[in-house]
């Protein structure tokens, strides 16, 4: 099992500590995938080209970066995106 987490850098890396705790608990390494402004900007055109139709979710490019990094290590990915819906929704859905 390989574990991956996006790293948006401070001050936007608040969830990274939880990913590190899970990795430590599972005794697995955590692959941190940089997703700061430089990485997102560099991947914007490549991400748009990979889409079949226009898509405007703000996490699209970071998830593209994560998928690209994971594809170098594994053949199957289980993504945690959407977990808010499973656990009662994000702040805007309450």
JOMO-V301744 format. One record per residue. N is the residue number from 1. NEAR is the number of other C-alpha atoms within 8 Angstrom. Layout:
N&NEAR / N&NEAR
This chain:
1&3 / 2&9 / 3&9 / 4&10 / 5&11 / 6&11 / 7&11 / 8&9 / 9&9 / 10&6 / 11&5 / 12&6 / 13&10 / 14&7 / 15&6 / 16&10 / 17&8 / 18&7 / 19&10 / 20&9 / 21&8 / 22&8 / 23&12 / 24&9 / 25&7 / 26&6 / 27&6 / 28&10 / 29&8 / 30&11 / 31&8 / 32&8 / 33&11 / 34&9 / 35&13 / 36&9 / 37&6 / 38&7 / 39&9 / 40&12 / 41&7 / 42&7 / 43&10 / 44&9 / 45&7 / 46&7 / 47&11 / 48&8 / 49&7 / 50&6 / 51&8 / 52&5 / 53&4 / 54&6 / 55&6 / 56&5 / 57&5 / 58&5 / 59&6 / 60&10 / 61&11 / 62&10 / 63&8 / 64&9 / 65&12 / 66&12 / 67&8 / 68&8 / 69&9 / 70&10 / 71&8 / 72&6 / 73&7 / 74&8 / 75&5 / 76&4 / 77&6 / 78&4 / 79&4 / 80&5 / 81&5 / 82&6 / 83&8 / 84&9 / 85&8 / 86&7 / 87&6 / 88&7 / 89&11 / 90&8 / 91&5 / 92&5 / 93&5 / 94&6
